[in-house]
Each structure stands twice: as structure tokens, then as C-alpha cells.
């Protein structure tokens, strides 16, 4: 047959048009098939089966078209009919469907080599699995640690099993009288599993085979040492390690009993972390140092190494920014990495993208609503994501929604008892809610889990502060300063706390001494925030405790003359803070100058929420100082109407009522300010609490209630029993009030 004749037959049989229709139909079948495979959790080879069917069906269709278009009798004429070809396609599709159905049934029923361990009754759903440290004859500890951590991260996403937490491992090792940081070798893992009643252990090895590496994993029965399931992958170089880990963990999770749909919905490990194995190693080490060992300097150094290896490692940028932020370091140290992570967020998986954008919104933009939406989106898909739970709870606490914050913190802690911050955050909320028994239990858990860390003393001090046990506060904070493992951030927090509690107790010289120590420590550690360290604290001591306005104004004038505030400091609200101090001292015109500077600088800017609130408070303070008491009252009354108002707002309303000559209302708000206790009172505790106690004694005398007057005189005198000599006349006046009553 000539070529011309052949093409004529093809055109007569309309084969070109048929091929176009077949190609379009095949594409549609594959697209629909892929959707069903993903949604129904069918095996991956289902798609391959569809491709094979379509490939085999193509020549059958072409032959049928040629035969049926021929005018001569063909040998295949009775077979190659459209009816038979259609029946053949239907039959082949049924065979594929039966194969897939048989596979799924065997898997669910635990039959044969494809049956899951859960379906076969070998393991229970949500069975605890112990992950042993991977072994490597080459002794590459960094590689071993990275791969072990990678499998842990992947298996923690599985709803089918429950990975034994590092904290539980640590406790078990302590009970075995082994060092809590012992390497969990296969032998030690088996002994621990037998003691703790854990059925299965995930073990693995990394072996060299020439230039390649073989990663093998096996799930072992703890009692019999029988390998329940085993898989292995060969990788040619380090870049292939992470994808191999992801494939191995998916196969193991599938064999245990997790649905294929669930496994596919999990984020691939190379997206969760980074394509650089060395960057992953450093990142994993940094998380260990920061979240479990509280060694922030080491963690920051490791994160910087990870970023040096992979400058697009968004999650390392994010963690670096969050760590600097949690350590209260200067804004540029955390804003730059959080912004960089945000800029890279389009490269990330859905979970990482939400985490990164939430941190950016809450910290850089001060957009609490946007951050909360992002965390809720994560929890919709990953309801046990501890990071999202913790960070969402933090935002609820920031809004004064302490019950919800405590609930979320408690849930995060139940999921992971190895992360310090879950204990500290929960403890603060329980203390603020007055749930002292629960708080004591959380503090005991913190001490038990982390006996060698100074953080438990800081939390003990915060708890004692809420209970007004000031001797205990000072004792705990002094122990932080003496603690051999206290990091610079913890020492700085302790010095701030000591400065505050000694100011509260009227020991102002000692308080200023702690501020000097704080400034020196921050400068040594490179954590200073400029020449203003402690300046605001000292001015407030003069204004609110000493009552020496002239001294405060002179100190402010001298400082601001030597340290003019740059325009870029607006992001920290420096202009507003300076204006507030001046207004509080009665220097209203100077305060208004700084307010005008502020308005000039931020014109057209979208301001963070805390800056808007600070500006509103400043305008209320200026209104108060210029005699617009009703205007100031309207602002503070609105803030005091929050479900859980901060003590300063309640005090401000009471102070305005005092100026309006309303002693009864003043008493109500002053007493409410005393009751609004929380670990984050800060300014109120240091500078106003003693003043409120002193004034309440006088106010109850004014309204003719000597019993209540005596109560507050006594509380004030006890609080300032060891106050500086310059304050003792006020203590004697209170004691005279006690005797007179």
C-alpha cells in the first residue's frame, strides 16, 4: 500500500478527528480520575492504571475506525466493531475498578501484604509509637539528628498514631536512672518501650553504599523485636535525603493504617523545612536549643547558620524574628527577619504561609484580627498544631480574653509537654484568673520537667506577684540572677522585676540600682535599646512615687536635649511616650510639640493598633491636664469598660473622679484597680499600687468609714515598712491614721 493510499484511508476513516476527540477525552478522564484519587484516597497506581487503559484503547479505537470505514470485507470485520470495542473498554475499566476495590478492601480488612496494621489488629488507632534515634555507622551525628527529627515531624502530623513526646522519653529515662539526654539507641528504646508499655518502635539506619546512601526504616514490636513493616530508599546525594524521608514516612504511615487522602494532605517535608540538608540540621538544632533548652544565643546562632546555607529559608527567618521578639530585643532585630519571612511566604506550604503571615501581622503591623484569622485557618486543617494554638492563645490574652487563652494554652501543653513556653503562658493566665490551685500545679509541672532551668524561678516570681507575696517575688528573682544556666534575657527580666518590686515597696535607691545593673547587662550583651534605657522608669519614679515634678521635668529636659528623638523612632511610639511624660508633669505645651512632630511624621501612614491606642491615651492625658475632665473621662471610661480592663485604666477613671470631687466613684474605681491583678501589670504595680492604697485610706476617712480607712492605712504602711527615708513621713502619716481611726 502506498503512502498516499494509507493517508487516504486514514482521512476516510476520519482518524485525525478521532485522535483529537480521543486526546481531549483522555485528558478529561485523567483530570477527573486524579480528583477522585485524591478525594477518595485511592492508591497512586490507580492513575497509572488509567493511563495504561487509555494507551491500550487508542490502537483498538483506530483499528475499529479503519475496519468499519472499509468497503471490503475485512478479516477482523466481525470483531472490530464499535460495540465490541466499547464493551472491551468497559470491561477493562471494570477490571481496574475491581483491582482498586480489592486493594482498598484488603487494606481496610487487614488482609494480605497490603492490609494495614490497625485493620489487622496489630496496632490500635492512636497507638503510641516510640521513635528511636537513627543509626549511622559513619558516625554523622548531624545527619542522624536531622533525619530523626524529620521523621518525628512527619509522624506528628498523622492522626493515626501518637508519637511519644521527648518529655515523656526524658521522664522514662529518669525513672530508669539513665541520663535524661541519653541517645535513644535501638536497645535503649526497646527497654524503655517495655517499661512504659509501648507496643511499637520506629527504628532506622543510614548506610553508605559507595557514593550513595541507603535509608532504611522498620517498625518493630517491642516485646518480640519482630519487624512489623520495613522499607528502604537509596539516595545518590544529600539533596535526595529529605525527599526520601518524606516518601518513607508516607509509606510507613500508609501501612500503619492512615488514609492515603490524609497522607497526601500533609505537607511534604521539603516544603516544611528547606531543600538544604545542612540548613535543616541547623534549624532542628536551633529549635532544640530555643524551645527546650532555653539557650537563645545558641539558637539564634544556629538559625543564622541555617539562613547562611539557604537565604530563602523562610521558616528560619521567621523563627529568628520570633526569638528576638520574645527576648524583647530592639525592633530592628525582629522586624527585619519577620519581614523577610513574609516576603518569602508565597514559596511556602499553606501551614507555613499562615504562620509566617500571622507573625508579621501581629508583630510588625499590630493587626491582631488578621493574625487571629491566619491561626484559625491553620487549626481548621491541623487542629493539633501547637504553634498555632499557642500563638492564637497569646492574642486572646492580649485582648484580655483570658479564659479562652488558658483553654488554648492548656490544649497545647497537653499535646506537647516538652516546650517551656506552653507552661509559662498557661501559668500566667491561670494566675491572672485567680485559679491559684491550677497555677500551682502548672508551676510544679514546669519545675519537674525542667529542673535545671531558671525559667521556673521567673514564673514563681510572677505567680507570687499576683498573690502580693513580695518577699517571695524578690527571693525568686534573686535566684535567677544567681542561677548558673540563666540566659541574658532571663537575667534582664529578673532585673526589671526587682526594679519594679523594690519601687513598689518604696526602696527607690535600690530600684534605681537595679536599673543601672540592667543597663550595664544590656550593653554587655548587645541588647540595649539606646540611651533611653531606664530613663522613663526613673522619671516615673519621680512623678508618681516621689511626687517631685520639678526634678522629673529637669531630668526630661536634660535627656531630650542630649538625645533628640529621630523621626524613624515613630514606629516605637517614642514621640508619644515623651509627650505623655511631659504632659503628666504638667508641661502641656512641650507635650503638644511632640504630638505635632508625631502628626507630621505619620501623616498618610497606616498605624499599628498599639500606636493608635497610645495616641488616644495621650490626647486624653492632655485633655485632663488642660481641664477637659469630661473628655478625658470619656476615653478612660471606654477603656475601663473592657471585659478585663487593665489596672491603669481603672486608676485613671478613679483619678478623674477624684478631681471632679466624686469620692465615692473614686473609691469604686481605685478598689477595682487593686483587684485587677495579673502577672503583666508592670507599670501599675511599680508606680501606682502604693499610691492607690495610700489614697484609699484618706478617701475612706473623708466619707466617714474609719474601719475601711484603717484597713488601707495598714496595708500601705506594711508595704512601705522598709521604704527609703525620704518616704517615711508618708508612712508615719498612715500609722497616725491607723491610731486615729
Buried (B, 14 or more C-beta within 10 A) or exposed (E): EEEEEEEEBBEEBEBEEBBEEBEEEBEEBBEEBBEEBBEEBBBEBBBEBBEEBBEEBBEBBBBBBBBBBEEEEBEEEEEBBEEBBEEBBEEBBEEBEEBBEEBBEBBBEBBEEBBBBBBBEBBEEEBBBBBBBBBBEEEBEBBBBBBBBBBBBBBBBBBBBBBBBBBBBBBBBEEBEBEBEBBBEBEBBBBBBEEBEBBBBBBBBBBEEEEEBBBBBBBBBBEEEEEBBBBBBEBEEEEBBBBBBBBBBBBBBBBBBBBBEBBBBBBBBBBBBBBBBBBBBBBBBBBBBBBBBBBBBBBBBBBBBBBEBBEBBBBBBBBBBBBBBEBBBBBEBBBBBBBBBBBBBEEBBBBBBBBBBBBBBBBBBBBBEBBBBBBEBBBEBBEBBBBBBBBBBBBBBBBBBBEBBBBBBBBBBEBBBBBBBBBBBBBBBBBBBBBEEBBBEBBEBBBEBBEEBBBBBBBBBBBBBBBBBBEBBBBBBBBBBEBEEBBBBBBBBBBBBBBBBBBBBBBBEBBBBBBEBBBEBBEEBEBBBEEBBBBBBBBBBBBBBBEBBEBBBEBBEEBBEEBEBEEEBBBBBBBBBBBBBBBBBEBBEBBBBBBEBBEEBBEEEEBBBEBEBBBEBBBBBBBBBEEBBEBBBEBBBBBBEEEBBBBBBBBBBBBBBBEEEBBEBBBBBBBBBBEBBBBBBBBBBBBBBBBBBBBBBBBBBEEEBBEBBBBBBBBBBEBBEEBBEEBBEBBEBBBEBBEEB
